[in-house]
Amino acid sequence: TPSEEGFNDPDYGGPYLREVLIELLPTAFRQTMLSLADASRDLQDFFARQALPYILAYSTLAGSAGALPVPLVDLLLLSGIQSRMVIHLAQLYGQSLTGQRFLEIASTLGLGMLMRQGSRMLLKYIPLIGPVLGTVASGALAGASTFALGKAFCYYYRAVHQGHVPQPEELRRYYRSELARAELAWKNKA
């Protein structure tokens, strides 16, 4: 700054600027952190909004596959539909889905789901009423469990985006909660 402009201080107000920055920095840092939290929440809401139509579509497809009156074919179709949904959700969330990660999450959720689907499938073998009851029950469970699986994977990916991996019991609890909600919705549809 030229001396004729009246600024004779060689530091040009540097010490005062430093004092103001030090005084305001905690507030600015706090505001930045709050903005970051809001932005992160908005991003997760965006992912959830993007994922829901896919979860619903795959759930409907799974419900149709589960309603097939041919035993075992429905399980093969169901596993393919659910695997494709999980891969699709991983891509949507920008996550790599390695075989190991898929098996870890699926094993956390899958055994109870597979047992329930298998028991409903056995209903199809009861003469006369079995195919009807088994088909309806299997279709509803397939749709509901696919919905809950999709929501559980979204929950998992959201946690990963936030910097932590959910514990298996936490993921199972979330899955069971979503499964109960989905089963209720599928019962009301039927």
Accessible surface in RSA format (square Angstrom, percent):
REM  Atomic radii and reference values for relative SASA: ProtOr
REM  Chains: A
REM  Algorithm: Lee & Richards
REM  Probe-radius: 1.40
REM  Slices: 20
REM RES _ NUM      All-atoms   Total-Side   Main-Chain    Non-polar    All polar
REM                ABS   REL    ABS   REL    ABS   REL    ABS   REL    ABS   REL
RES THR A   1    82.93  59.0  30.91  31.3  52.02 124.0  12.02  16.1  70.91 107.2
RES PRO A   2    68.09  49.6  56.13  51.2  11.96  43.5  67.64  55.8   0.45   2.8
RES SER A   3    82.43  69.7  67.38  89.9  15.05  34.7  38.51  82.0  43.92  61.5
RES GLU A   4   148.25  85.1 108.87  82.4  39.38  93.8  70.09 135.6  78.16  63.8
RES GLU A   5   104.73  60.1  76.37  57.8  28.35  67.5  34.52  66.8  70.21  57.3
RES GLY A   6    57.11  70.4   0.00   N/A  57.11  70.4  30.96  85.0  26.15  58.6
RES PHE A   7   123.60  61.8 115.21  71.4   8.39  21.8 118.14  71.6   5.46  15.6
RES ASN A   8   123.98  85.5  93.93  90.8  30.04  72.3  39.70  95.6  84.27  81.5
RES ASP A   9    70.17  49.2  60.87  60.6   9.30  22.0  34.34  80.8  35.83  35.7
RES PRO A  10   111.65  81.4  89.74  81.8  21.91  79.6  97.63  80.6  14.02  87.2
RES ASP A  11    87.21  61.1  71.96  71.6  15.25  36.1  12.01  28.3  75.21  75.0
RES TYR A  12   129.20  60.3  99.51  56.6  29.69  77.3  72.86  54.8  56.33  69.4
RES GLY A  13    31.42  38.8   0.00   N/A  31.42  38.8  26.95  73.9   4.48  10.0
RES GLY A  14    22.16  27.3   0.00   N/A  22.16  27.3  20.67  56.7   1.48   3.3
RES PRO A  15    58.00  42.3  56.36  51.4   1.64   6.0  57.05  47.1   0.95   5.9
RES TYR A  16   154.71  72.2 151.96  86.5   2.75   7.2 111.68  83.9  43.03  53.0
RES LEU A  17   105.32  58.7 104.18  74.5   1.14   2.9 105.30  73.9   0.02   0.1
RES ARG A  18   143.45  60.2 141.47  72.1   1.99   4.7  52.39  71.6  91.06  55.2
RES GLU A  19   113.96  65.4 107.18  81.1   6.77  16.1  42.63  82.4  71.33  58.2
RES VAL A  20    45.71  30.1  44.90  40.6   0.82   2.0  45.71  39.7   0.00   0.0
RES LEU A  21   102.06  56.8 101.73  72.8   0.33   0.8 101.90  71.6   0.15   0.4
RES ILE A  22   116.97  66.6 111.39  83.0   5.58  13.4 112.52  81.0   4.44  12.1
RES GLU A  23   132.54  76.1 111.81  84.6  20.73  49.4  42.31  81.8  90.23  73.7
RES LEU A  24    94.67  52.7  94.48  67.6   0.19   0.5  94.48  66.4   0.19   0.5
RES LEU A  25   109.65  61.1 107.62  77.0   2.03   5.1 109.55  76.9   0.10   0.3
RES PRO A  26    88.23  64.3  77.05  70.2  11.18  40.6  83.75  69.1   4.49  27.9
RES THR A  27    88.21  62.7  84.54  85.7   3.67   8.7  59.90  80.5  28.31  42.8
RES ALA A  28    51.30  47.2  42.70  65.9   8.59  19.5  49.83  70.2   1.47   3.9
RES PHE A  29   123.36  61.7 120.14  74.4   3.22   8.4 123.26  74.7   0.10   0.3
RES ARG A  30   149.74  62.9 145.31  74.1   4.44  10.6  54.22  74.1  95.52  57.9
RES GLN A  31    99.69  55.7  99.61  72.8   0.08   0.2  42.84  91.2  56.85  43.1
RES THR A  32    81.55  58.0  76.89  77.9   4.67  11.1  55.87  75.0  25.68  38.8
RES MET A  33    90.75  47.0  86.61  57.3   4.14   9.8  77.79  66.1  12.96  17.2
RES LEU A  34    79.39  44.2  78.67  56.3   0.72   1.8  78.93  55.4   0.45   1.2
RES SER A  35    54.93  46.4  48.20  64.3   6.73  15.5  34.78  74.1  20.15  28.2
RES LEU A  36   106.45  59.3 102.47  73.3   3.98  10.0 105.97  74.4   0.48   1.3
RES ALA A  37    47.43  43.6  37.96  58.6   9.47  21.5  45.16  63.6   2.27   6.0
RES ASP A  38    69.22  48.5  68.87  68.5   0.35   0.8  21.88  51.5  47.34  47.2
RES ALA A  39    57.02  52.4  46.80  72.2  10.22  23.2  52.19  73.5   4.83  12.8
RES SER A  40    42.17  35.6  36.62  48.9   5.55  12.8  25.88  55.1  16.29  22.8
RES ARG A  41   120.26  50.5 117.36  59.8   2.90   6.9  47.29  64.6  72.97  44.2
RES ASP A  42    91.42  64.0  87.30  86.9   4.11   9.7  27.35  64.4  64.07  63.9
RES LEU A  43    84.34  47.0  80.04  57.3   4.30  10.8  83.87  58.9   0.47   1.3
RES GLN A  44     3.04   1.7   2.22   1.6   0.82   2.0   0.05   0.1   2.98   2.3
RES ASP A  45    55.67  39.0  54.32  54.1   1.35   3.2  12.01  28.3  43.66  43.5
RES PHE A  46    90.71  45.4  90.71  56.2   0.00   0.0  90.71  55.0   0.00   0.0
RES PHE A  47    24.80  12.4  24.80  15.4   0.00   0.0  24.80  15.0   0.00   0.0
RES ALA A  48    40.93  37.6  34.98  54.0   5.95  13.5  36.82  51.8   4.11  10.9
RES ARG A  49   150.06  63.0 136.12  69.4  13.94  33.2  73.70 100.7  76.37  46.3
RES GLN A  50    70.44  39.4  67.02  49.0   3.42   8.1   3.07   6.5  67.37  51.1
RES ALA A  51     0.62   0.6   0.62   1.0   0.00   0.0   0.62   0.9   0.00   0.0
RES LEU A  52    71.21  39.7  70.61  50.5   0.61   1.5  70.92  49.8   0.29   0.8
RES PRO A  53    80.75  58.9  71.70  65.4   9.05  32.9  75.46  62.3   5.29  32.9
RES TYR A  54    83.93  39.2  83.45  47.5   0.48   1.2  39.37  29.6  44.55  54.9
RES ILE A  55     1.53   0.9   1.53   1.1   0.00   0.0   1.53   1.1   0.00   0.0
RES LEU A  56    87.59  48.8  86.60  62.0   0.99   2.5  87.00  61.1   0.60   1.6
RES ALA A  57    61.07  56.2  47.51  73.3  13.56  30.8  56.42  79.5   4.64  12.3
RES TYR A  58    29.75  13.9  29.54  16.8   0.22   0.6  18.95  14.2  10.81  13.3
RES SER A  59     3.15   2.7   3.15   4.2   0.00   0.0   3.15   6.7   0.00   0.0
RES THR A  60    77.14  54.9  76.35  77.4   0.80   1.9  58.66  78.8  18.48  27.9
RES LEU A  61    97.53  54.3  94.40  67.5   3.13   7.9  96.21  67.6   1.32   3.6
RES ALA A  62     0.00   0.0   0.00   0.0   0.00   0.0   0.00   0.0   0.00   0.0
RES GLY A  63     4.86   6.0   0.00   N/A   4.86   6.0   2.67   7.3   2.19   4.9
RES SER A  64    69.40  58.6  55.00  73.4  14.40  33.2  36.17  77.0  33.23  46.6
RES ALA A  65     6.69   6.1   3.21   5.0   3.48   7.9   6.30   8.9   0.38   1.0
RES GLY A  66     0.10   0.1   0.00   N/A   0.10   0.1   0.10   0.3   0.00   0.0
RES ALA A  67    34.56  31.8  30.10  46.5   4.46  10.1  30.70  43.2   3.86  10.2
RES LEU A  68    62.35  34.7  61.42  43.9   0.93   2.3  62.29  43.7   0.06   0.2
RES PRO A  69    81.12  59.1  69.90  63.7  11.22  40.8  69.93  57.7  11.18  69.5
RES VAL A  70    80.12  52.7  78.76  71.3   1.36   3.3  80.12  69.6   0.00   0.0
RES PRO A  71    34.28  25.0  27.01  24.6   7.27  26.4  27.01  22.3   7.27  45.2
RES LEU A  72   103.49  57.6 103.01  73.7   0.48   1.2 103.01  72.3   0.48   1.3
RES VAL A  73    60.87  40.1  60.85  55.1   0.02   0.1  60.85  52.9   0.02   0.1
RES ASP A  74     0.62   0.4   0.50   0.5   0.12   0.3   0.61   1.4   0.01   0.0
RES LEU A  75    38.45  21.4  33.95  24.3   4.50  11.3  34.27  24.1   4.18  11.2
RES LEU A  76   132.48  73.8 122.73  87.8   9.76  24.5 123.75  86.9   8.73  23.5
RES LEU A  77    80.42  44.8  77.01  55.1   3.41   8.6  79.70  56.0   0.72   1.9
RES LEU A  78     9.27   5.2   9.27   6.6   0.00   0.0   9.27   6.5   0.00   0.0
RES SER A  79    61.73  52.2  56.81  75.8   4.92  11.3  44.76  95.3  16.98  23.8
RES GLY A  80    40.07  49.4   0.00   N/A  40.07  49.4  35.32  96.9   4.76  10.7
RES ILE A  81    22.01  12.5  17.67  13.2   4.34  10.5  21.59  15.5   0.42   1.1
RES GLN A  82    14.38   8.0  14.26  10.4   0.12   0.3   4.87  10.4   9.51   7.2
RES SER A  83    38.18  32.3  37.60  50.2   0.57   1.3  20.47  43.6  17.70  24.8
RES ARG A  84   109.93  46.2 108.40  55.3   1.53   3.7  48.13  65.8  61.80  37.5
RES MET A  85     0.07   0.0   0.07   0.0   0.00   0.0   0.07   0.1   0.00   0.0
RES VAL A  86     0.42   0.3   0.42   0.4   0.00   0.0   0.42   0.4   0.00   0.0
RES ILE A  87    72.18  41.1  72.14  53.7   0.04   0.1  72.14  51.9   0.04   0.1
RES HIS A  88    42.15  23.0  42.15  29.3   0.00   0.0  28.03  28.9  14.12  16.4
RES LEU A  89     0.19   0.1   0.19   0.1   0.00   0.0   0.19   0.1   0.00   0.0
RES ALA A  90     1.93   1.8   1.93   3.0   0.00   0.0   1.93   2.7   0.00   0.0
RES GLN A  91   116.65  65.2  94.62  69.2  22.03  52.4  43.93  93.5  72.72  55.2
RES LEU A  92    45.10  25.1  26.76  19.1  18.35  46.1  34.08  23.9  11.03  29.7
RES TYR A  93     6.71   3.1   3.51   2.0   3.21   8.3   0.29   0.2   6.42   7.9
RES GLY A  94    66.82  82.4   0.00   N/A  66.82  82.4  36.85 101.1  29.98  67.1
RES GLN A  95    34.08  19.1  23.43  17.1  10.66  25.4   2.91   6.2  31.17  23.6
RES SER A  96    83.01  70.1  67.91  90.6  15.10  34.8  50.09 106.7  32.92  46.1
RES LEU A  97    42.10  23.4   9.59   6.9  32.51  81.7  10.01   7.0  32.09  86.4
RES THR A  98    77.00  54.8  69.42  70.4   7.58  18.1  70.56  94.8   6.44   9.7
RES GLY A  99    52.84  65.2   0.00   N/A  52.84  65.2  38.27 105.0  14.56  32.6
RES GLN A 100   130.09  72.7 120.54  88.1   9.55  22.7  40.76  86.8  89.33  67.7
RES ARG A 101    57.63  24.2  56.08  28.6   1.54   3.7   8.63  11.8  48.99  29.7
RES PHE A 102    51.12  25.6  51.12  31.7   0.00   0.0  51.12  31.0   0.00   0.0
RES LEU A 103   121.46  67.6 120.15  86.0   1.32   3.3 120.36  84.5   1.10   3.0
RES GLU A 104    93.18  53.5  86.50  65.4   6.67  15.9  43.73  84.6  49.45  40.4
RES ILE A 105     6.07   3.5   4.86   3.6   1.20   2.9   6.07   4.4   0.00   0.0
RES ALA A 106    26.50  24.4  24.21  37.4   2.29   5.2  25.59  36.0   0.91   2.4
RES SER A 107    80.62  68.1  56.03  74.8  24.59  56.7  50.32 107.2  30.30  42.5
RES THR A 108    22.79  16.2  13.19  13.4   9.60  22.9   3.58   4.8  19.20  29.0
RES LEU A 109     6.80   3.8   0.02   0.0   6.79  17.1   1.40   1.0   5.40  14.5
RES GLY A 110    15.19  18.7   0.00   N/A  15.19  18.7  14.69  40.3   0.50   1.1
RES LEU A 111   126.46  70.4 121.27  86.8   5.19  13.1 123.69  86.9   2.77   7.5
RES GLY A 112    44.24  54.6   0.00   N/A  44.24  54.6  37.75 103.6   6.49  14.5
RES MET A 113    28.62  14.8  24.87  16.5   3.75   8.9  26.65  22.7   1.97   2.6
RES LEU A 114   104.75  58.3 101.45  72.6   3.30   8.3 102.89  72.3   1.86   5.0
RES MET A 115   130.22  67.4 120.74  79.9   9.48  22.6  98.44  83.7  31.78  42.1
RES ARG A 116    82.40  34.6  80.19  40.9   2.21   5.3  44.56  60.9  37.84  22.9
RES GLN A 117     2.75   1.5   2.75   2.0   0.00   0.0   2.34   5.0   0.40   0.3
RES GLY A 118    18.53  22.9   0.00   N/A  18.53  22.9  18.08  49.6   0.45   1.0
RES SER A 119    63.60  53.7  53.64  71.6   9.96  23.0  42.25  90.0  21.35  29.9
RES ARG A 120    75.07  31.5  74.17  37.8   0.90   2.1   6.39   8.7  68.68  41.6
RES MET A 121    15.51   8.0  15.51  10.3   0.00   0.0  15.51  13.2   0.00   0.0
RES LEU A 122   109.86  61.2 104.79  75.0   5.08  12.8 105.10  73.8   4.76  12.8
RES LEU A 123    56.34  31.4  55.37  39.6   0.97   2.4  56.01  39.3   0.33   0.9
RES LYS A 124    10.40   5.1   0.64   0.4   9.76  23.2   0.64   0.6   9.76  10.4
RES TYR A 125   125.17  58.4 101.72  57.9  23.45  61.0  86.37  64.9  38.80  47.8
RES ILE A 126    76.28  43.4  73.90  55.1   2.38   5.7  75.84  54.6   0.44   1.2
RES PRO A 127   107.50  78.3  90.70  82.7  16.80  61.1 101.26  83.6   6.24  38.8
RES LEU A 128   165.73  92.3 138.12  98.8  27.61  69.4 144.58 101.5  21.15  56.9
RES ILE A 129   104.17  59.3 102.20  76.1   1.97   4.7 104.17  75.0   0.00   0.0
RES GLY A 130     0.46   0.6   0.00   N/A   0.46   0.6   0.46   1.3   0.00   0.0
RES PRO A 131    53.32  38.9  52.23  47.6   1.09   4.0  52.38  43.2   0.94   5.8
RES VAL A 132    99.96  65.8  95.42  86.4   4.54  10.9  99.96  86.9   0.00   0.0
RES LEU A 133    93.70  52.2  92.16  65.9   1.54   3.9  92.27  64.8   1.44   3.9
RES GLY A 134     0.00   0.0   0.00   N/A   0.00   0.0   0.00   0.0   0.00   0.0
RES THR A 135    26.46  18.8  26.46  26.8   0.00   0.0  25.26  33.9   1.20   1.8
RES VAL A 136    87.41  57.5  79.62  72.1   7.79  18.8  85.56  74.3   1.84   5.0
RES ALA A 137    22.71  20.9  16.73  25.8   5.98  13.6  22.56  31.8   0.15   0.4
RES SER A 138     0.00   0.0   0.00   0.0   0.00   0.0   0.00   0.0   0.00   0.0
RES GLY A 139     4.60   5.7   0.00   N/A   4.60   5.7   4.60  12.6   0.00   0.0
RES ALA A 140    24.41  22.4  20.59  31.8   3.82   8.7  21.72  30.6   2.69   7.1
RES LEU A 141     2.97   1.7   1.50   1.1   1.47   3.7   2.91   2.0   0.06   0.2
RES ALA A 142     0.00   0.0   0.00   0.0   0.00   0.0   0.00   0.0   0.00   0.0
RES GLY A 143     0.00   0.0   0.00   N/A   0.00   0.0   0.00   0.0   0.00   0.0
RES ALA A 144     0.09   0.1   0.09   0.1   0.00   0.0   0.09   0.1   0.00   0.0
RES SER A 145     0.63   0.5   0.63   0.8   0.00   0.0   0.26   0.6   0.37   0.5
RES THR A 146     0.00   0.0   0.00   0.0   0.00   0.0   0.00   0.0   0.00   0.0
RES PHE A 147    24.22  12.1  24.22  15.0   0.00   0.0  24.22  14.7   0.00   0.0
RES ALA A 148     0.00   0.0   0.00   0.0   0.00   0.0   0.00   0.0   0.00   0.0
RES LEU A 149    10.52   5.9  10.52   7.5   0.00   0.0  10.52   7.4   0.00   0.0
RES GLY A 150     0.00   0.0   0.00   N/A   0.00   0.0   0.00   0.0   0.00   0.0
RES LYS A 151    46.37  22.6  45.99  28.2   0.37   0.9   3.40   3.1  42.97  45.8
RES ALA A 152     0.00   0.0   0.00   0.0   0.00   0.0   0.00   0.0   0.00   0.0
RES PHE A 153     0.64   0.3   0.64   0.4   0.00   0.0   0.64   0.4   0.00   0.0
RES CYS A 154    13.49  10.2  12.62  14.1   0.87   2.1  11.70  29.6   1.79   1.9
RES TYR A 155    59.53  27.8  53.83  30.6   5.69  14.8  39.26  29.5  20.26  25.0
RES TYR A 156    11.73   5.5  11.73   6.7   0.00   0.0   4.21   3.2   7.51   9.3
RES TYR A 157     0.00   0.0   0.00   0.0   0.00   0.0   0.00   0.0   0.00   0.0
RES ARG A 158    73.92  31.0  73.92  37.7   0.00   0.0  25.66  35.1  48.26  29.2
RES ALA A 159     6.36   5.9   5.11   7.9   1.25   2.8   6.05   8.5   0.31   0.8
RES VAL A 160    33.89  22.3  22.50  20.4  11.39  27.4  23.46  20.4  10.43  28.3
RES HIS A 161    63.40  34.7  27.13  18.9  36.28  92.8  25.73  26.5  37.67  43.8
RES GLN A 162    97.38  54.5  61.17  44.7  36.21  86.2  26.12  55.6  71.26  54.0
RES GLY A 163    67.44  83.2   0.00   N/A  67.44  83.2  34.69  95.2  32.75  73.3
RES HIS A 164    91.73  50.1  83.75  58.2   7.98  20.4  73.16  75.4  18.56  21.6
RES VAL A 165    89.84  59.1  76.13  68.9  13.71  33.0  76.13  66.2  13.71  37.2
RES PRO A 166     7.84   5.7   0.00   0.0   7.84  28.5   0.53   0.4   7.31  45.4
RES GLN A 167   120.88  67.6 120.29  87.9   0.58   1.4  44.47  94.7  76.40  57.9
RES PRO A 168    66.86  48.7  65.03  59.3   1.83   6.6  66.86  55.2   0.00   0.0
RES GLU A 169    75.94  43.6  74.88  56.7   1.05   2.5  49.21  95.2  26.73  21.8
RES GLU A 170    49.98  28.7  48.08  36.4   1.91   4.5  17.34  33.5  32.64  26.7
RES LEU A 171     5.15   2.9   5.15   3.7   0.00   0.0   5.15   3.6   0.00   0.0
RES ARG A 172    79.84  33.5  79.78  40.7   0.07   0.2  26.76  36.6  53.08  32.2
RES ARG A 173   134.94  56.7 133.58  68.1   1.37   3.3  61.51  84.1  73.43  44.5
RES TYR A 174    59.00  27.5  54.13  30.8   4.86  12.6  39.99  30.1  19.00  23.4
RES TYR A 175    10.82   5.1  10.82   6.2   0.00   0.0  10.82   8.1   0.00   0.0
RES ARG A 176   120.78  50.7 114.85  58.5   5.93  14.1  64.22  87.8  56.57  34.3
RES SER A 177    60.04  50.7  48.79  65.1  11.25  25.9  31.27  66.6  28.78  40.3
RES GLU A 178     9.12   5.2   9.12   6.9   0.00   0.0   0.00   0.0   9.12   7.5
RES LEU A 179     8.61   4.8   8.61   6.2   0.00   0.0   8.61   6.0   0.00   0.0
RES ALA A 180    60.71  55.8  51.21  79.0   9.49  21.6  54.74  77.1   5.96  15.8
RES ARG A 181   141.00  59.2 131.50  67.0   9.50  22.6  57.37  78.4  83.63  50.7
RES ALA A 182     4.85   4.5   1.22   1.9   3.63   8.3   4.85   6.8   0.00   0.0
RES GLU A 183    33.10  19.0  31.62  23.9   1.48   3.5  13.03  25.2  20.07  16.4
RES LEU A 184   112.20  62.5 110.52  79.1   1.68   4.2 111.65  78.4   0.55   1.5
RES ALA A 185    51.08  47.0  43.90  67.7   7.18  16.3  49.37  69.5   1.71   4.5
RES TRP A 186    47.72  19.2  46.92  22.7   0.81   1.9  38.73  20.7   8.99  14.6
RES LYS A 187   145.70  71.1 129.52  79.5  16.19  38.5  78.00  70.2  67.70  72.1
RES ASN A 188   117.08  80.7  84.23  81.4  32.85  79.1  29.87  71.9  87.21  84.3
RES LYS A 189   150.98  73.7 114.06  70.0  36.92  87.9  82.43  74.2  68.55  73.0
RES ALA A 190   101.10  93.0  34.19  52.8  66.91 152.2  70.69  99.6  30.41  80.6
END  Absolute sums over single chains surface
CHAIN  1 A    11643.5      10037.7       1605.8       8032.7       3610.9
END  Absolute sums over all chains
TOTAL         11643.5      10037.7       1605.8       8032.7       3610.9
